[in-house]
Amino acid sequence: MRRTTRDALQDSACSIQRSLEVVGDPWTILILREAFMGVTRFGDFGAALGISTDLLSDRLTTLVEAGVMEKRPYNEPGKRARHSYHLTPTGRELRLVLGALQQWGDRHRLGDDSPSSERRSRATDERLSVAFVDESGNAVALDDVDFVPVTDPH
């Protein structure tokens, strides 16, 4: 039997590679952005993004199967039952990934417009930056960060 790229990704020891299987598509990242902004309904995702219903359905299914989002039934009066999509605790952890992408984009891909949103603390309303933090809670400069292979991941 021939191995597919999907098989290779799922069997990979690299967590970056396995994560891309779930969130590596640009539409998926944009769906997550909308979810963090409070969008939960299929039609609202579609309207906000201009994505085809087939593609949106596929991406939402992937996010649900990966445990990033969960489906919840709802019913509007006089209409058939539908599902809304909500971030799980696992999905909410991706806020850090989206924040890092936004921060990079604000610095390197901004163009003529100002940023569309800012990262701010709910407690203090101070602006936030995404950073590597050591075990003592200190931010570490990017030039001081290495990705070091683990010889035996188990």
N, C-alpha and C positions, 0 to 999 in steps of 0.2 A: 504494500500500500504506500502510495506517495505521501510524504509529509508536506503539509501546507505551511505557509508563513505563520498562520494563526497557531498551528501546533507548536512551531518553534518558539513563538512568543510566549505561549502558555507554559512551556517547559523550561524557559530560560531562568537561569539563576539571577539575572539582572532585574532588580525591582523597577528600574526605569522602563525597561523594555516591557515588562508585564503591565505596568501602569498605563503605558501608551495604548495597550490593547483596549482599555476602557475609555480613556480621555484624550487620545491622540488625534482625534478628528476635530478640525476647527469648529464645526457645528456643535459638537458636544461641549466644548468650552463656552460657546455662546449660550447654549441652553443653560449651563450651570450659572453663567453670569446673570441670566434672567431669573433663575431660581433664587439666587442670593438677593435679588431686587424684589422678591416677593411673588413672582409669577408662579402659579401652580396648575393652571388649566391648559389642556392641550391647545385649544383654539387661541388662547392668549400667547402661548409660546410661538405658535405659527404666525400670528399677526405681528408680534414684536420683531421676529427674525426674518419673515418672508421666506421661510423654508417650506419645501413641499411636505405634504402630509405623510407620504411614504417614508421620506428620509427622517422626519421628526419622530414618527412612530418607531422606526428602527433604532434611532439614537436613544430614545427614552427606554425602550426595551433593554438595550445594553446597560444603561445606567441602573435600571431596576434589578436586572439579573446580577449585576456586580455589587449590589447592596449600597449603591451611592444614593439612590432615590427609592421611595416606596410609593405604591399606588394606594389611594384611598378613594372609596366610592363616595359619590355625592349625587344628589338628585335635585334638579330644579323642578318646580311645580309644572306639571303637564308635559314633562319631557322624560325621555328614557334615562336610566341610570348611566352615569359616566364615571370616569376616574380623574382625580387630581393627582399631581406628582409633587412629592415633598422630599426635601433633603433628609437623609438619615444622619446620625452622628458621623458615620464614615464620610458621607458627602459633605457635611459641614467642615470637615478637616481640609477639604480642597479650597477653602477660603484663602489659605496661605498660598497655594499654587496660583490662584487667580490674582491675588495681591502681588505676587512676584512678577507675573506676566504683565500686569498693569504698570507696575513700577518700571520695568524694563521698557515697555512701550512708551511711557511718558518721557523717558530719558532719550530714547533712540528712534522712535517712530511717530512723534507727535505731529509734525506738520505745522500748519498755520493755526490750528485750533488749540485752545487750552484743554487740559484733561477733562474728560466727561464726568469724573467723580474723583473723590479723594478718599484715602484710607484714614479714618479718625477713630479715636478711642471713644467707646460709648460712655465710659466713666468720666473722662476729663475733656472730651472734645478736642484733644490735641491731635495733630497730624501724626500719622504712623508711617514707618518704613519697614519693609521686610528685610530681615537680616539673618545670618547664621549666628547662633548664640551658643556659647560654650556651657558646660555643666554648671558653672558658677553664675550663669545668667548674664555674662558679658558679651556684647556684640563683637564679632570677629570680622576683620576686614576681608573682603573677597580675595585679595592677593595672598592671604594667609590660610586659605582653605584648600585642602587637597582631598581628592576622592581616592581612597586607598583600597586596593582589592583585598578582600578577605580570603585567605587561603582555603579555609574549610568553613563554609557558611552554616554548617550544622554542627 
